[in-house]
């Protein structure tokens, strides 16, 4: 028997520990090399860790535990042989199930169908963390409605059941009239609790750090989106056929941000002790909302990329973030950030800085509004822009002029295409 240890990998220089969120393979399963083994959450990202070996899995650390880099979380018996694949069974011809008799008073009726008990449904074994919660609450897995893959009972399901919710009710075979659920009663005032994820802890710490260590101020402007929307309507189909990606607003704003950052280098700088560090490169963070929280992957060297390259890079990073495959390298650094609350309907906001960056641009929802152009009242698609900046480094004049440059680039996108 050859046993190999599976340890927590180092995912970044500043990462020393993480949370073993969940096992992607059950205990005792045969795993292959590079097959996703477990999900590790750190204060920067959540990512799947592949198996370094092939063999039978022996889980050492249960789900939900905090683990240090280098800690042993599992062992794999590499001398084990993979199980032989079973041939697919031949399905017999289905026969209609017999109807059930239901006695009502002195008469017996034959209903068309009888609802099957949910307890009869096959259940997968609960996760280790869920099994521990159920044992402490004196519950059996069959009593809990599983929401995991294949009906597996997760830790969240177990917590809900322990709190009095999520219990699997028995279903009577008697025919009863449907009863509308009117909501909870006044006596049902339960609560549930779950630990913060490493990412959520990090987000909270970073936001608090930003508020406590920067002199944040926000300035606003509005931009007419007519020219950009006309550009998209005219060229989007040809753009997508040629580059395999749609022409979105974000690539235009990234390019506009680069133009403004080049015109106002202080906005692209950072404070380091008593020094101002000017950064002569343009790594633009693009905020992405995921189920696990807000992430800001970096589009590096945005000044050297075309519109198509930026769109491809944003799509790639957003998919990795939402699939839980983003890496620390994808998130580290960044000289300036763009966040788009408009996709959720936000009309106006004051974005919070992402230290050590000194500025962040907030985009918002596009609304048709009456505006005055050439002394005429016209209807235009308008967007409010917000620039939050560190007043220790950036004065109001530079901030306002920076935002005006963004506005001019968006309202006249041809100047960016012609490098004017």
NORJOMO-V367554 format. One record per residue. N is the residue number from 1. RES is the residue in one small letter. SS is DSSP state (H for helix, E for strand, - for the rest). PSI is psi in radians with two decimals (999 if undefined). NEAR is the number of other C-alpha atoms within 12 Angstrom. Layout:
n->N res->RES ss->SS psi->PSI near->NEAR
n->N res->RES ss->SS psi->PSI near->NEAR
This chain:
n->1 res->x ss->- psi->2.21 near->12
n->2 res->x ss->- psi->2.00 near->15
n->3 res->x ss->E psi->2.23 near->18
n->4 res->x ss->E psi->2.45 near->23
n->5 res->x ss->E psi->2.44 near->26
n->6 res->x ss->E psi->2.13 near->32
n->7 res->x ss->E psi->2.87 near->29
n->8 res->x ss->- psi->2.11 near->35
n->9 res->x ss->- psi->2.75 near->31
n->10 res->x ss->- psi->2.09 near->24
n->11 res->x ss->- psi->-0.04 near->31
n->12 res->x ss->- psi->2.76 near->21
n->13 res->x ss->- psi->-0.62 near->13
n->14 res->x ss->- psi->-0.01 near->15
n->15 res->x ss->- psi->2.14 near->28
n->16 res->x ss->- psi->-0.32 near->22
n->17 res->x ss->E psi->2.96 near->28
n->18 res->x ss->E psi->-3.06 near->38
n->19 res->x ss->E psi->2.27 near->38
n->20 res->x ss->E psi->1.63 near->39
n->21 res->x ss->E psi->-0.85 near->37
n->22 res->x ss->E psi->2.64 near->36
n->23 res->x ss->E psi->2.36 near->39
n->24 res->x ss->- psi->-0.16 near->28
n->25 res->x ss->- psi->2.47 near->29
n->26 res->x ss->- psi->2.78 near->26
n->27 res->x ss->- psi->2.34 near->28
n->28 res->x ss->- psi->-0.03 near->20
n->29 res->x ss->- psi->2.71 near->24
n->30 res->x ss->E psi->2.21 near->29
n->31 res->x ss->E psi->2.66 near->33
n->32 res->x ss->- psi->2.81 near->24
n->33 res->x ss->- psi->2.35 near->20
n->34 res->x ss->- psi->0.13 near->15
n->35 res->x ss->- psi->2.36 near->22
n->36 res->x ss->E psi->2.20 near->24
n->37 res->x ss->E psi->-0.88 near->39
n->38 res->x ss->E psi->2.84 near->38
n->39 res->x ss->E psi->2.16 near->34
n->40 res->x ss->E psi->2.21 near->43
n->41 res->x ss->E psi->2.21 near->45
n->42 res->x ss->- psi->-3.11 near->40
n->43 res->x ss->- psi->-0.01 near->35
n->44 res->x ss->- psi->-0.59 near->43
n->45 res->x ss->- psi->2.88 near->44
n->46 res->x ss->E psi->2.22 near->39
n->47 res->x ss->E psi->2.72 near->38
n->48 res->x ss->E psi->2.36 near->32
n->49 res->x ss->E psi->2.14 near->33
n->50 res->x ss->E psi->2.77 near->25
n->51 res->x ss->- psi->2.27 near->33
n->52 res->x ss->- psi->-0.18 near->26
n->53 res->x ss->- psi->2.91 near->29
n->54 res->x ss->- psi->2.40 near->30
n->55 res->x ss->E psi->-2.90 near->34
n->56 res->x ss->E psi->2.30 near->33
n->57 res->x ss->E psi->2.30 near->37
n->58 res->x ss->E psi->1.90 near->28
n->59 res->x ss->E psi->2.29 near->30
n->60 res->x ss->- psi->-0.73 near->23
n->61 res->x ss->- psi->2.22 near->29
n->62 res->x ss->- psi->2.92 near->30
n->63 res->x ss->- psi->2.58 near->35
n->64 res->x ss->- psi->-0.09 near->31
n->65 res->x ss->- psi->2.55 near->26
n->66 res->x ss->E psi->2.25 near->27
n->67 res->x ss->E psi->2.46 near->30
n->68 res->x ss->E psi->2.70 near->23
n->69 res->x ss->- psi->2.28 near->25
n->70 res->x ss->- psi->-0.16 near->18
n->71 res->x ss->- psi->2.54 near->23
n->72 res->x ss->E psi->2.17 near->22
n->73 res->x ss->E psi->-0.27 near->37
n->74 res->x ss->E psi->2.89 near->35
n->75 res->x ss->E psi->2.56 near->31
n->76 res->x ss->E psi->2.21 near->34
n->77 res->x ss->E psi->1.77 near->27
n->78 res->x ss->- psi->-0.15 near->25
n->79 res->x ss->- psi->-0.18 near->16
n->80 res->x ss->- psi->2.55 near->21
n->81 res->x ss->- psi->2.56 near->18
n->82 res->x ss->- psi->2.53 near->18
n->83 res->x ss->- psi->2.55 near->13
n->84 res->x ss->- psi->2.42 near->7
n->85 res->x ss->- psi->2.26 near->8
n->86 res->x ss->- psi->2.43 near->7
n->87 res->x ss->- psi->2.58 near->6
n->88 res->x ss->- psi->2.26 near->6
n->89 res->x ss->- psi->2.60 near->7
n->90 res->x ss->- psi->2.13 near->8
n->91 res->x ss->- psi->2.22 near->7
n->92 res->x ss->- psi->2.78 near->6
n->93 res->x ss->- psi->2.15 near->6
n->94 res->x ss->- psi->2.51 near->7
n->95 res->x ss->- psi->2.53 near->7
n->96 res->x ss->- psi->2.36 near->8
n->97 res->x ss->- psi->2.60 near->10
n->98 res->x ss->- psi->2.57 near->11
n->99 res->x ss->- psi->2.66 near->15
n->100 res->x ss->- psi->2.45 near->19
n->101 res->x ss->E psi->2.43 near->17
n->102 res->x ss->E psi->2.13 near->20
n->103 res->x ss->E psi->2.18 near->15
n->104 res->x ss->E psi->1.86 near->13
n->105 res->x ss->- psi->-2.19 near->7
n->106 res->x ss->- psi->0.04 near->7
n->107 res->x ss->E psi->2.67 near->9
n->108 res->x ss->E psi->2.21 near->13
n->109 res->x ss->E psi->2.79 near->17
n->110 res->x ss->E psi->1.72 near->17
n->111 res->x ss->- psi->2.73 near->18
n->112 res->x ss->- psi->-0.69 near->14
n->113 res->x ss->- psi->2.74 near->17
n->114 res->x ss->- psi->2.25 near->20
n->115 res->x ss->- psi->2.32 near->18
n->116 res->x ss->- psi->2.58 near->18
n->117 res->x ss->- psi->2.35 near->17
n->118 res->x ss->H psi->-0.39 near->21
n->119 res->x ss->H psi->-0.35 near->22
n->120 res->x ss->H psi->-0.20 near->15
n->121 res->x ss->- psi->2.45 near->18
n->122 res->x ss->- psi->2.39 near->16
n->123 res->x ss->- psi->2.46 near->25
n->124 res->x ss->- psi->2.78 near->22
n->125 res->x ss->- psi->2.50 near->25
n->126 res->x ss->- psi->2.75 near->38
n->127 res->x ss->- psi->2.78 near->36
n->128 res->x ss->H psi->-0.73 near->30
n->129 res->x ss->H psi->-0.69 near->27
n->130 res->x ss->H psi->-0.71 near->36
n->131 res->x ss->H psi->-0.67 near->31
n->132 res->x ss->H psi->-0.75 near->25
n->133 res->x ss->H psi->-0.73 near->30
n->134 res->x ss->H psi->-0.71 near->32
n->135 res->x ss->H psi->-0.73 near->19
n->136 res->x ss->H psi->-0.53 near->16
n->137 res->x ss->H psi->-0.06 near->20
n->138 res->x ss->- psi->0.57 near->16
n->139 res->x ss->- psi->2.69 near->27
n->140 res->x ss->- psi->2.56 near->26
n->141 res->x ss->H psi->-0.58 near->35
n->142 res->x ss->H psi->-0.24 near->30
n->143 res->x ss->H psi->-0.07 near->30
n->144 res->x ss->E psi->2.42 near->42
n->145 res->x ss->- psi->2.00 near->38
n->146 res->x ss->- psi->2.36 near->34
n->147 res->x ss->- psi->0.03 near->22
n->148 res->x ss->- psi->-3.12 near->22
n->149 res->x ss->H psi->2.23 near->16
n->150 res->x ss->H psi->0.29 near->15
n->151 res->x ss->H psi->0.24 near->22
n->152 res->x ss->- psi->2.43 near->27
n->153 res->x ss->- psi->2.08 near->37
n->154 res->x ss->- psi->3.01 near->36
n->155 res->x ss->H psi->-0.70 near->37
n->156 res->x ss->H psi->-0.70 near->34
n->157 res->x ss->H psi->-0.75 near->36
n->158 res->x ss->H psi->-0.72 near->42
n->159 res->x ss->H psi->-0.72 near->33
n->160 res->x ss->H psi->-0.76 near->30
n->161 res->x ss->H psi->-0.70 near->35
n->162 res->x ss->H psi->-0.51 near->32
n->163 res->x ss->- psi->-0.06 near->24
n->164 res->x ss->- psi->-0.08 near->22
n->165 res->x ss->- psi->2.86 near->22
n->166 res->x ss->- psi->0.21 near->26
n->167 res->x ss->E psi->2.54 near->25
n->168 res->x ss->- psi->1.93 near->28
n->169 res->x ss->- psi->2.60 near->18
n->170 res->x ss->- psi->2.51 near->18
n->171 res->x ss->- psi->2.14 near->15
n->172 res->x ss->- psi->2.57 near->16
n->173 res->x ss->- psi->-0.10 near->19
n->174 res->x ss->- psi->2.54 near->22
n->175 res->x ss->- psi->2.12 near->21
n->176 res->x ss->- psi->2.61 near->14
n->177 res->x ss->- psi->2.55 near->7
n->178 res->x ss->- psi->2.48 near->7
n->179 res->x ss->- psi->2.22 near->7
n->180 res->x ss->- psi->2.36 near->7
n->181 res->x ss->- psi->2.06 near->7
n->182 res->x ss->- psi->0.08 near->7
n->183 res->x ss->- psi->-3.14 near->10
n->184 res->x ss->- psi->2.73 near->11
n->185 res->x ss->- psi->2.95 near->9
n->186 res->x ss->- psi->-0.35 near->8
n->187 res->x ss->- psi->-0.24 near->7
n->188 res->x ss->- psi->1.53 near->11
n->189 res->x ss->- psi->0.99 near->12
n->190 res->x ss->- psi->2.79 near->17
n->191 res->x ss->- psi->2.83 near->13
n->192 res->x ss->- psi->2.81 near->18
n->193 res->x ss->- psi->2.45 near->14
n->194 res->x ss->- psi->2.58 near->14
n->195 res->x ss->- psi->2.59 near->17
n->196 res->x ss->- psi->2.47 near->21
n->197 res->x ss->- psi->2.82 near->27
n->198 res->x ss->H psi->-0.67 near->31
n->199 res->x ss->H psi->-0.78 near->33
n->200 res->x ss->H psi->-0.67 near->25
n->201 res->x ss->H psi->-0.74 near->23
n->202 res->x ss->H psi->-0.71 near->25
n->203 res->x ss->H psi->-0.79 near->27
n->204 res->x ss->H psi->-0.76 near->21
n->205 res->x ss->H psi->-0.71 near->19
n->206 res->x ss->H psi->-0.72 near->24
n->207 res->x ss->H psi->-0.71 near->22
n->208 res->x ss->H psi->-0.70 near->17
n->209 res->x ss->H psi->-0.74 near->19
n->210 res->x ss->H psi->-0.77 near->27
n->211 res->x ss->H psi->-0.58 near->21
n->212 res->x ss->H psi->-0.34 near->15
n->213 res->x ss->H psi->-0.05 near->22
n->214 res->x ss->- psi->2.71 near->28
n->215 res->x ss->- psi->1.42 near->22
n->216 res->x ss->E psi->2.34 near->32
n->217 res->x ss->E psi->2.63 near->28
n->218 res->x ss->E psi->2.36 near->30
n->219 res->x ss->E psi->2.66 near->33
n->220 res->x ss->E psi->2.72 near->31
n->221 res->x ss->E psi->3.07 near->29
n->222 res->x ss->E psi->2.66 near->33
n->223 res->x ss->E psi->2.44 near->34
n->224 res->x ss->E psi->2.05 near->34
n->225 res->x ss->- psi->0.14 near->35
n->226 res->x ss->H psi->-0.87 near->25
n->227 res->x ss->H psi->-0.74 near->25
n->228 res->x ss->H psi->-0.72 near->34
n->229 res->x ss->H psi->-0.66 near->25
n->230 res->x ss->H psi->-0.70 near->21
n->231 res->x ss->H psi->-0.78 near->24
n->232 res->x ss->H psi->-0.79 near->23
n->233 res->x ss->H psi->-0.60 near->18
n->234 res->x ss->H psi->-0.66 near->14
n->235 res->x ss->H psi->-0.04 near->18
n->236 res->x ss->H psi->-0.77 near->23
n->237 res->x ss->H psi->-0.80 near->17
n->238 res->x ss->H psi->-0.67 near->17
n->239 res->x ss->H psi->-0.79 near->22
n->240 res->x ss->H psi->-0.70 near->20
n->241 res->x ss->H psi->-0.68 near->13
n->242 res->x ss->H psi->-0.72 near->13
n->243 res->x ss->H psi->-0.15 near->19
n->244 res->x ss->- psi->0.29 near->16
n->245 res->x ss->- psi->2.60 near->23
n->246 res->x ss->- psi->2.69 near->26
n->247 res->x ss->- psi->1.90 near->34
n->248 res->x ss->- psi->3.11 near->28
n->249 res->x ss->H psi->-0.57 near->37
n->250 res->x ss->H psi->-0.67 near->40
n->251 res->x ss->H psi->-0.62 near->36
n->252 res->x ss->H psi->-0.73 near->41
n->253 res->x ss->H psi->-0.62 near->43
n->254 res->x ss->H psi->-0.79 near->48
n->255 res->x ss->H psi->-0.70 near->41
n->256 res->x ss->H psi->-0.66 near->40
n->257 res->x ss->H psi->-0.72 near->44
n->258 res->x ss->H psi->-0.77 near->42
n->259 res->x ss->H psi->-0.79 near->34
n->260 res->x ss->H psi->-0.66 near->34
n->261 res->x ss->H psi->-0.64 near->40
n->262 res->x ss->H psi->-0.57 near->25
n->263 res->x ss->H psi->-0.47 near->21
n->264 res->x ss->- psi->1.42 near->29
n->265 res->x ss->H psi->-0.48 near->29
n->266 res->x ss->H psi->-0.57 near->32
n->267 res->x ss->H psi->-0.40 near->47
n->268 res->x ss->H psi->0.05 near->40
n->269 res->x ss->- psi->3.12 near->32
n->270 res->x ss->E psi->2.79 near->33
n->271 res->x ss->E psi->2.28 near->26
n->272 res->x ss->E psi->1.74 near->16
n->273 res->x ss->- psi->-2.12 near->8
n->274 res->x ss->- psi->0.23 near->9
n->275 res->x ss->E psi->2.67 near->11
n->276 res->x ss->E psi->2.13 near->20
n->277 res->x ss->E psi->1.92 near->21
n->278 res->x ss->- psi->2.26 near->22
n->279 res->x ss->- psi->1.99 near->26
n->280 res->x ss->- psi->0.69 near->22
n->281 res->x ss->- psi->2.89 near->23
n->282 res->x ss->- psi->1.56 near->34
n->283 res->x ss->- psi->1.87 near->35
n->284 res->x ss->E psi->2.12 near->44
n->285 res->x ss->E psi->2.35 near->46
n->286 res->x ss->E psi->1.96 near->43
n->287 res->x ss->E psi->2.34 near->36
n->288 res->x ss->E psi->2.23 near->33
n->289 res->x ss->E psi->2.24 near->24
n->290 res->x ss->E psi->3.01 near->24
n->291 res->x ss->- psi->-0.42 near->16
n->292 res->x ss->- psi->0.02 near->28
n->293 res->x ss->E psi->3.14 near->26
n->294 res->x ss->E psi->2.30 near->32
n->295 res->x ss->E psi->2.66 near->40
n->296 res->x ss->E psi->1.40 near->42
n->297 res->x ss->E psi->2.75 near->41
n->298 res->x ss->E psi->2.25 near->36
n->299 res->x ss->E psi->1.79 near->43
n->300 res->x ss->- psi->2.56 near->30
n->301 res->x ss->- psi->0.85 near->25
n->302 res->x ss->H psi->-0.45 near->39
n->303 res->x ss->H psi->-0.35 near->28
n->304 res->x ss->H psi->-0.04 near->19
n->305 res->x ss->- psi->2.60 near->23
n->306 res->x ss->- psi->3.00 near->22
n->307 res->x ss->H psi->-0.75 near->32
n->308 res->x ss->H psi->-0.73 near->30
n->309 res->x ss->H psi->-0.71 near->29
n->310 res->x ss->H psi->-0.78 near->35
n->311 res->x ss->H psi->-0.74 near->31
n->312 res->x ss->H psi->-0.75 near->26
n->313 res->x ss->H psi->-0.73 near->29
n->314 res->x ss->H psi->-0.78 near->36
n->315 res->x ss->H psi->-0.73 near->26
n->316 res->x ss->H psi->-0.82 near->23
n->317 res->x ss->H psi->-0.69 near->33
n->318 res->x ss->H psi->-0.70 near->30
n->319 res->x ss->H psi->-0.76 near->19
n->320 res->x ss->H psi->-0.70 near->27
n->321 res->x ss->H psi->-0.77 near->34
n->322 res->x ss->H psi->-0.43 near->26
n->323 res->x ss->- psi->0.00 near->21
n->324 res->x ss->- psi->0.41 near->31
n->325 res->x ss->- psi->0.21 near->31
n->326 res->x ss->- psi->2.54 near->34
n->327 res->x ss->- psi->2.87 near->32
n->328 res->x ss->H psi->-0.63 near->30
n->329 res->x ss->H psi->-0.60 near->23
n->330 res->x ss->H psi->-0.37 near->32
n->331 res->x ss->H psi->-0.29 near->35
n->332 res->x ss->- psi->2.57 near->30
n->333 res->x ss->- psi->-2.62 near->27
n->334 res->x ss->- psi->2.34 near->36
n->335 res->x ss->- psi->-0.29 near->43
n->336 res->x ss->E psi->2.59 near->46
n->337 res->x ss->E psi->2.52 near->47
n->338 res->x ss->E psi->2.28 near->46
n->339 res->x ss->E psi->2.43 near->41
n->340 res->x ss->E psi->1.55 near->36
n->341 res->x ss->H psi->-0.17 near->28
n->342 res->x ss->H psi->-0.46 near->24
n->343 res->x ss->H psi->-0.30 near->19
n->344 res->x ss->H psi->0.04 near->16
n->345 res->x ss->- psi->0.12 near->16
n->346 res->x ss->- psi->2.27 near->22
n->347 res->x ss->- psi->-0.57 near->24
n->348 res->x ss->- psi->2.47 near->28
n->349 res->x ss->- psi->2.95 near->28
n->350 res->x ss->- psi->1.66 near->27
n->351 res->x ss->- psi->2.62 near->34
n->352 res->x ss->- psi->2.43 near->37
n->353 res->x ss->- psi->2.67 near->43
n->354 res->x ss->- psi->1.46 near->42
n->355 res->x ss->- psi->2.57 near->35
n->356 res->x ss->- psi->0.19 near->33
n->357 res->x ss->- psi->2.62 near->40
n->358 res->x ss->- psi->0.02 near->44
n->359 res->x ss->E psi->2.70 near->52
n->360 res->x ss->E psi->2.41 near->45
n->361 res->x ss->E psi->2.26 near->49
n->362 res->x ss->E psi->2.16 near->43
n->363 res->x ss->E psi->2.74 near->45
n->364 res->x ss->- psi->3.13 near->34
n->365 res->x ss->- psi->2.61 near->29
n->366 res->x ss->E psi->2.21 near->29
n->367 res->x ss->E psi->2.45 near->23
n->368 res->x ss->E psi->2.16 near->18
n->369 res->x ss->E psi->2.76 near->20
n->370 res->x ss->E psi->2.17 near->14
n->371 res->x ss->E psi->2.82 near->18
n->372 res->x ss->E psi->2.09 near->12
n->373 res->x ss->E psi->2.16 near->11
n->374 res->x ss->- psi->0.78 near->7
n->375 res->x ss->- psi->0.30 near->7
n->376 res->x ss->E psi->2.44 near->10
n->377 res->x ss->E psi->2.07 near->11
n->378 res->x ss->E psi->2.82 near->16
n->379 res->x ss->E psi->2.16 near->16
n->380 res->x ss->E psi->2.62 near->24
n->381 res->x ss->E psi->1.95 near->24
n->382 res->x ss->E psi->2.57 near->30
n->383 res->x ss->E psi->2.33 near->36
n->384 res->x ss->E psi->2.42 near->34
n->385 res->x ss->E psi->2.53 near->41
n->386 res->x ss->E psi->2.33 near->41
n->387 res->x ss->E psi->1.93 near->45
n->388 res->x ss->E psi->2.41 near->42
n->389 res->x ss->E psi->2.76 near->45
n->390 res->x ss->E psi->1.94 near->37
n->391 res->x ss->- psi->-0.22 near->26
n->392 res->x ss->- psi->-0.53 near->23
n->393 res->x ss->- psi->-0.65 near->32
n->394 res->x ss->- psi->2.20 near->33
n->395 res->x ss->- psi->2.86 near->24
n->396 res->x ss->H psi->-0.64 near->22
n->397 res->x ss->H psi->-0.85 near->17
n->398 res->x ss->H psi->-0.69 near->26
n->399 res->x ss->H psi->-0.80 near->37
n->400 res->x ss->H psi->-0.78 near->27
n->401 res->x ss->H psi->-0.63 near->23
n->402 res->x ss->H psi->-0.83 near->39
n->403 res->x ss->H psi->-0.60 near->41
n->404 res->x ss->H psi->-0.65 near->29
n->405 res->x ss->H psi->-0.74 near->33
n->406 res->x ss->H psi->-0.83 near->43
n->407 res->x ss->H psi->-0.80 near->36
n->408 res->x ss->H psi->-0.66 near->29
n->409 res->x ss->H psi->-0.71 near->32
n->410 res->x ss->H psi->-0.69 near->39
n->411 res->x ss->H psi->-0.29 near->29
n->412 res->x ss->- psi->1.20 near->27
n->413 res->x ss->- psi->-0.35 near->33
n->414 res->x ss->H psi->-0.50 near->19
n->415 res->x ss->H psi->-0.53 near->19
n->416 res->x ss->H psi->-0.69 near->28
n->417 res->x ss->H psi->-0.58 near->17
n->418 res->x ss->- psi->0.04 near->9
n->419 res->x ss->- psi->0.89 near->14
n->420 res->x ss->- psi->999 near->12
